[in-house]
């Protein structure tokens, strides 16, 4: 290893300073490309079947989305990536219904737990009422707050 401007690198050629470029508004296809490469690596490394996407939407009478949940099942765990309910529909049970439906679908696919990430200023009490517990925390992300990882173990009687 050798140090270049305070960074240890291997003996391979160093990239030219202009070879790494940040994009302020990245093309979604470039982001998707990176996700796919990481997903391919993880699938091969873990030697598990491919993840199963889960998406449920609630549409109103005009076809507009009033709420939805997205995530996936992989290796006995389901992960909630997004749970959103339109502001005008909050407090009516839609979020809890979406989460319960997600958990039921995860159970149907053999998952033993659900994990998700949120922030301390987010709906932590909402998740706690539904059996989620904090298993990880990063203080100061974002500044003045905390990023949380929550988990709920699934049983056949939930």
Buried (B, 14 or more C-beta within 10 A) or exposed (E): EEEEEEEEEEEEEEEEEEEEEEEEEEEEEEEEEEEEEEBEEEBEEEEEEEBBEBEBEBEEEEEEEBBBBBBBBBBEBBBBEEBBBBEEBBEEEBBEBBBBBBBEBBBEEEBEBBBBBBBBEBBBEBBEEBBBEBEEEBEEEEEEBBBBBBBBEBEEEE
